[in-house]
């Protein structure tokens, strides 16, 4: 899976499983290129979610919701994920 496919899958899965008003996803893989553990088939993504539903939760709870939704992608394609809830 390439990064563009991954971004589309992530966005679609979040929209289908989480009540949210807006989602922005960025590829931040370049931040890891020089690292010893860098793998070309694993990506670093930053997700900004506007969601009243998630905003009402504690940060750890909202992160768990997103991690559960993206379980397969986290295991196979995502090296690092940054989640910002607004």
C-alpha positions in Angstrom: 0.0 0.0 0.0 1.4 3.4 -0.9 0.9 6.5 1.3 -2.0 7.9 -0.7 -4.0 4.7 -0.5 -3.2 4.6 3.3 -4.4 8.1 3.8 -7.7 7.4 2.0 -8.3 4.2 3.9 -7.6 5.9 7.3 -9.9 8.7 6.5 -12.7 6.4 5.3 -12.4 4.1 8.4 -12.5 7.0 10.8 -15.5 8.6 9.1 -17.4 5.3 9.1 -16.7 4.5 12.7 -16.4 7.8 14.6 -18.8 10.7 14.7 -16.7 13.6 13.5 -17.1 16.9 11.8 -13.8 17.2 10.0 -10.7 15.0 9.4 -7.3 16.1 8.1 -4.5 13.6 7.6 -0.8 14.4 6.8 2.1 12.3 5.7 4.9 13.0 8.2 7.1 10.0 7.1 10.0 12.3 6.2 10.5 12.9 9.9 11.8 9.3 10.2 13.9 8.9 7.1 17.2 9.1 8.9 16.3 6.9 11.8 17.9 3.5 12.2 14.5 1.6 12.2 13.2 3.4 9.1 11.2 1.1 6.8 10.0 2.3 3.4 6.7 0.4 3.7 5.8 1.9 7.1 4.5 5.5 7.4 4.2 8.3 10.0 0.8 10.0 9.8 -0.7 13.0 11.6 -4.4 13.0 12.1 -6.4 16.1 13.1 -10.0 15.3 14.0 -12.7 17.8 14.8 -15.2 15.8 16.8 -17.5 16.8 19.6 -17.9 13.1 20.4 -14.1 12.5 20.9 -13.6 15.9 22.5 -15.9 14.8 25.4 -13.6 11.9 26.2 -10.3 11.8 28.1 -7.4 12.0 25.7 -6.4 8.4 26.4 -9.9 7.2 25.7 -10.3 9.0 22.4 -6.9 7.7 21.3 -8.0 4.2 22.1 -11.0 4.6 19.9 -8.9 5.7 17.0 -6.3 2.9 17.6 -9.1 0.4 17.6 -10.6 1.6 14.3 -7.1 1.6 12.7 -5.9 -1.7 14.3 -5.0 -3.4 11.0 -3.3 -0.4 9.5 -1.3 0.2 12.6 0.0 -3.4 12.5 0.8 -3.4 8.8 1.5 0.1 7.5 1.8 2.7 10.2 5.1 3.2 12.1 4.0 6.3 14.0 0.7 8.1 14.5 0.0 11.5 15.9 -3.6 12.2 16.9 -4.9 15.7 17.5 -8.5 16.0 18.7 -10.3 19.4 18.5 
